[in-house]
Amino acid sequence: MYKNILVINLMHIGDLMLVTPVLRTLRANYPDAKISLLADKKLADLVYFNKHIDECVLLDKKGKDNNIKNFIKFVFKVREKHYDLVINLHRNERASALAAFSGARRIVGYSKPGFSLLFHKVMQNPSVAHHVGRGPFSLFPPYRYVPGWKHQVHAHLDVLRETLGIGKTDDGGLEMWPPEAAEKSAAKLWQESFAPGQRVIAFNIGASWATKRWPGSSFAACADQFIERGYAIAFFGGSMDLGMVRECISRMEYRPAPSKESLVKVFTGKVTLGELAAMLKRCSLFLTTDSGPMHVGVAMNIPIVTMFGASPVPGFYPYDAKDVLIKSPEPCHPCGIHECPRQGEENMACMKRIPVETVMKYAWELLEEYGGKPAGELPAHDGQYECRVVEL
């Protein structure tokens, strides 16, 4: 029986949210263990108050720990905690090294070659893309792109089943508890921005890859239709998305007035991850790309309509049955490429060919089904996590 467990995931917002069912399942199976999560310091709001863990161990990936000397010091800090089980849930060099050199009695999960020699059990991750060599010289390019075929949550839970023999999984969906300070600041910001009882649609138009982005003009057309029916629009996303948000607003027929009563509010780059979560609970619907905020929205129980381009649907669909994912049947989908190589009208066709009319059809359906209520007033997750996939 393990008494001191460390789970490692050093990747981005969505990747970290997709680990939360593992934390819940570990707590169900090891109720008396100390369970720790090693994550990127800048994402602490997502997991610091997770009810299923005892401690967050935070690595400053882009700050003081982003050099070999301090990274080695961090490894020794991990070793001093004397974990008897380490589970690595992302196959990159930094996470693999931390797991491999943790000194734990048992080390399992995903790993890069080399570091895997120090693992007791290594698993493949069937949710992510693989590049398989062609022909007799398969160790060398060119490679064949094979997209993921299993959702990331299911792949993570398979790690627990196959490396630890866990038979009882406790999948409560994606979970997040925003910090109390974030809840208070979000409530204040909301009160300052919207009239009492105002129904609000959340927009996230950015994404880490260009090939995950639906055109700004399409988002603008959707925003106009929501405003015509009395909804307000709240733009979210990181500071890197601000230019896209401004361009989107410039394409809207509705022009937001500078007064407090404006129906378009831009929170892009202005709120923390905790505040984002707390504000999404107050929204009625989330229109979003495949992105980290999408997975935060899932944890906040908000109905979602999302458009998928380069992303493999089986691996990263929004993990909630109330949500709708729309994709167009391009022969190159999913490509996993950050910049579309197709030229002219075919460039970004997978996203351009998702019509506004289709997106709004499902947006109106979800608003009607759930009464346009704020997400925080909707019933909790019901155990059904496979979203509806609409292929045009």
C-alpha positions, 0 to 999 in steps of 0.5 A: 500500500502506497502512503506517499504519492506524487503525480507529475504533469508539467504541461498546459492548462488543458493538460492539467485539468485532464489529470483531475479524474486521476487525483480523485481516483487515487484518493478513492483507492488510497484514502490514507495516503499523502497525495501530491501534485507536481505542476507548473507554478503559473497554473497553481490556481487550477489545482492548489485547492483540489480537494483530493490532494494534500500538497501542490509541488510547484516548478517555476518552469519559465522562471527561476527553475528554467536552468539546469542548475536550479532544475537539479536543485529542484530534483533533490528537493523532490528526492527529499520527500521520499515518495514511494510512488511517482506517476508521470502523466506527460511524456516530455523530457523535464517531467520524465527526468523528474520522475526518473530521478525522484528516488521513488520506490516505484515509478510509472507512467509516460516517459521519454526514451532513456529516462524510461530505463529508471521507470518500473512500468512505462505506458504509451499515451493513446490520446496523443499523436504518434509519428510512425516511420514508413518503409524499411528505414522506419527510424528516419523520416518521413513519418506517417501521422497517426492521431490519438484514438482514446480520450486523455482522461481514459488514457490516464486512468488506464495508467492506474489500472495497468501499472497499479492494478486499480480496478475501482475508478472514481471518475467525477469528470474535470474538477476545479475549486477556484481560490476564495480570493478569485471568487471574491474578485470575480464577483466584484468584477461581474457586478461592475460589468453587468446589470443584475440578471444579465445573461452572458455568453462567454467567448474564447477565440484564441488557441495555442495553434493557428489551426485550432482557431475559428475565424474572428469574423465568424465569432463576430457574427455569432456575437451579433446574434446573441446581442440581438436576443439580449445576451451580453458577450464576455471575451476571455483568453490570455493577453496574447489573444487581445489582438484577435479579440479587437479584430473580432469586435471590429467586425461586429455590426454591434458597436459597444458603447463606452458606457458601463451598460455596454453588452460587450466586455473584454476580460482578455488578459485581465483575469487570473485562471481562478477568476476565469473559472469563477466568471465562467460559472456566472455565464450561460454558454461558452463558445470556444476553440479547443483550448485550455479555457475550454477544459476549465469551462468543462470543470465549471459545468458550463454548456459548451459549443466548440469547433475542432480543426487540427485537434484529434477529437477522440483525445481531447473533446470537452469531457461532458455530455452536455457539450457539442463539438463541431468539425468539418470532414476535411480529408486532412483532419486531424493534422496536428500541424500548428500552421496550415500548409494548404494554400488559397481557399483551402488554407484553414478549410477545416475551420473556415467551413464550419458555418455560423448557422450550424454553431448558432443552431446548437448554441440556441439548443443548449440555451433552451435545454438549460434555460439560459441559467448561469452554469453555477445553477445547473445540476452537477456532472451526471457521470456522462462525459462523452460530448456530442460530436457533429460532423458536417 
